[in-house]
């Protein structure tokens, strides 16, 4: 056991032997904000009340209440869930250590900062501190009534509160508050990129790594969130028109009722067989002196102002991102039927909300011709379907974000494509992808980079064939060195020890790194496919083109 004093009181944590070298000083379940209960439900997080005596920090705090879109059921979390975890290799280093703050994914509807899933062992052996935390999800984190009581984005303000906690307290764990890197995957990656644009987050970190998720993707920013909120109130039995009454109604509802009930606000959304994010980020209205997390559409902020000046960025995507959309939350056979029956089915939301139905049909035909030529969508060309799904939701937004940042020339940016293949690629099983979906292909699914970064405790239960042999450990070592080098130096390859030099991305060179079993530097990844999407957006929705 070991004790640390922070601004709110004394913590008692654990000292754990790291099987990969050294020790880990572990402090879990630390409150970074008051429990958002009662009148604090839906509100921005409030400061923690200091405690007397010694607080036990050896167990995780509650996960946030959530709906599992893959299991299609409510997971029993808690509204009392604003807890942070710190894993440090050295509490009193000769020089303060770089800090890496992980923001978990889960579509803003699920997920956790638990070390059961995001174990620190691989990363902290490189002399960095790992911080993880929970933040409010679903309606509890992203309800919006466009009022002073419920302006929206409470979950993102939780994240800001966690980052402010790090600035205030991380030096007590041996960390350097002036050398903080935020990183996250999927909705966590989207969150990281949103912090690059939000005025609330400015100055809270030095570097950022959005993985497989960008703020300008169609799923990352809320669509008709207020309308969805009002419809949900009606579905739960509230017929009030006044937002104040609706707010009081929502406050009085049991949490199970709020999270269990899901509503859709458009015909296409109701009938389209594809995973959607019901509650997420909104552009907030100004009420008095309240802090706004997002003041304009992310694409507008990115174009007009750029990301926070001086923050280095490393971002990328996985080879087969589209596997996510063929998971347990989706009826693949129904999706295939709809893709063949309705030309506009393949049109992403960033286009459909800006285009007439006639244009949507034309766009849908162009997309279908590019990916499927003259054939119908079927199980035989399911790889092309996942390729389409992954590119429009993840790859194209990543490249567009990268190009706009590079064009502004105010930040150093790096681009990667993740292609590691081994028994560690388990996320098709975690996501519940059925056996008939691409059974003969070894895929690099959405989220498949995570087992190469974090020690996942249940990994061998998911895939008993996993052996931590030299080949697997080589890939883990390469990935964690790239990530921690970037956190330390702002350069993932500060020397040639990894056998490659990863150049920053520029519009002229378009350099990237292929992160597979071997590290290979290249230029212009997925060039033809991404140029197709660039042409499409330039013609129909120019603000989403370079």
Helices and strands as residue ranges (DSSP letters): E 2-6, E 9-17, E 23-31, G 38-40, E 54-56, E 66-68, E 73-75, E 83-88, E 97-103, H 121-124, E 128-133, H 138-142, H 154-169, G 170-173, E 175-185, H 187-195, G 199-201, E 207-211, H 225-235, H 243-252, H 255-260, H 267-271, H 298-304, E 312-318, G 321-326, H 332-341, G 343-346, H 349-352, H 357-372, G 379-381, H 382-390, I 391-395, H 396-408, E 413-418, H 427-430, G 450-452, H 459-462, H 470-489, E 511-515, E 519-523, H 527-540, G 542-544
